[in-house]
Amino acid sequence: MIDLYNWHTSNGRKLFIMLEELGDDYNTHVINIGKDDQFAPEFTVINPNGKIPAMIDQDGPGGEPFSLFESGAMLMYLADKYGKFLPPVDDVQNRYTTIQWLMFQMGGVGPMFGQAHHFRRAKTQVEYGIGRYTKESRRLWGVLDGHLAGNEYMHVDYSIADMAIYPWTARYEWQGVALEEFPNVKRWFETIGARPAVAKAMGINLSEAV
Ligand SMILES: N[C@@H](CCC(=O)N[C@@H](CS)C(=O)NCC(=O)O)C(=O)O
């Protein structure tokens, strides 16, 4: 059984999507980041960085509990454990191209869109921050649109790269983006969003659980 420590943000939703896609039972432990639960000692033993998501696989390697944080690492671990949504180690090119797009999300889409959300929605409007992160977010949308012009998914089949990017694109309005401006992302966005597991994961609201 997977114990998931989470909140319903874009990074958190990646893990809800993956676990809903896998279809196995999992326990969600609510970490309300608006109430600073992420800094409670009970949580920082699991993630010393004080951020969601994190997890403990009670049936980890050797049947022992295995604790993990960083959403990209968690997605890769679960993909390998279940043998789904990431090509296997002997399919080197497809595996690493999928990981490449996952890392594009972890190092680019997540941090840059996150800063755009922060500056564009802040009470104190800082023109420089709004301009810098809106421009960079829109540039990343352009990269995605160019890539998806010739690809149905981020790489070959639906994978953890799609799961990682989707919840961030779902906040397009917070990034100053209209979906119609990026028609290839829009087509992909609608395909991913139509998956029942994705729709269920995107509808989770943990504030209703506390
Ligand atoms: N690189 C980390 C980022 C995690 C992250 O930034 N989580 C946010 C929510 S989306 C968080 O916990 N924020 C609370 C805080 O910064 O205090 C990952 O992908 O897991």
Ligand as a Chemical Component Dictionary entry (heavy atoms), coordinates in Angstrom:
data_LIG
# 
_chem_comp.id                   LIG 
_chem_comp.type                 NON-POLYMER 
_chem_comp.pdbx_formal_charge   0 
_chem_comp.three_letter_code    LIG 
# 
loop_
_chem_comp_atom.comp_id 
_chem_comp_atom.atom_id 
_chem_comp_atom.alt_atom_id 
_chem_comp_atom.type_symbol 
_chem_comp_atom.charge 
_chem_comp_atom.model_Cartn_x 
_chem_comp_atom.model_Cartn_y 
_chem_comp_atom.model_Cartn_z 
_chem_comp_atom.pdbx_ordinal 
LIG N1  N1  N 0 10.305 19.847 -6.998 1  
LIG C1  C1  C 0 9.275  19.529 -6.044 2  
LIG C2  C2  C 0 8.433  20.768 -5.819 3  
LIG C3  C3  C 0 7.406  20.543 -4.744 4  
LIG C4  C4  C 0 6.663  21.828 -4.416 5  
LIG O1  O1  O 0 7.107  22.949 -4.735 6  
LIG N2  N2  N 0 5.519  21.670 -3.726 7  
LIG C5  C5  C 0 4.749  22.820 -3.328 8  
LIG C6  C6  C 0 3.296  22.653 -3.704 9  
LIG S1  S1  S 0 3.078  22.541 -5.453 10 
LIG C7  C7  C 0 4.819  22.974 -1.809 11 
LIG O2  O2  O 0 4.850  21.997 -1.091 12 
LIG N3  N3  N 0 4.823  24.218 -1.325 13 
LIG C8  C8  C 0 4.817  24.514 0.059  14 
LIG C9  C9  C 0 5.926  25.439 0.460  15 
LIG O3  O3  O 0 6.735  25.817 -0.412 16 
LIG O4  O4  O 0 5.993  25.795 1.638  17 
LIG C10 C10 C 0 8.428  18.374 -6.581 18 
LIG O5  O5  O 0 8.209  18.334 -7.800 19 
LIG O6  O6  O 0 7.997  17.508 -5.788 20 
# 
loop_
_chem_comp_bond.comp_id 
_chem_comp_bond.atom_id_1 
_chem_comp_bond.atom_id_2 
_chem_comp_bond.value_order 
_chem_comp_bond.pdbx_ordinal 
LIG N1  C1  SING 1  
LIG C1  C2  SING 2  
LIG C1  C10 SING 3  
LIG C2  C3  SING 4  
LIG C3  C4  SING 5  
LIG C4  O1  DOUB 6  
LIG C4  N2  SING 7  
LIG N2  C5  SING 8  
LIG C5  C6  SING 9  
LIG C5  C7  SING 10 
LIG C6  S1  SING 11 
LIG C7  O2  DOUB 12 
LIG C7  N3  SING 13 
LIG N3  C8  SING 14 
LIG C8  C9  SING 15 
LIG C9  O3  DOUB 16 
LIG C9  O4  SING 17 
LIG C10 O5  DOUB 18 
LIG C10 O6  SING 19 
# 
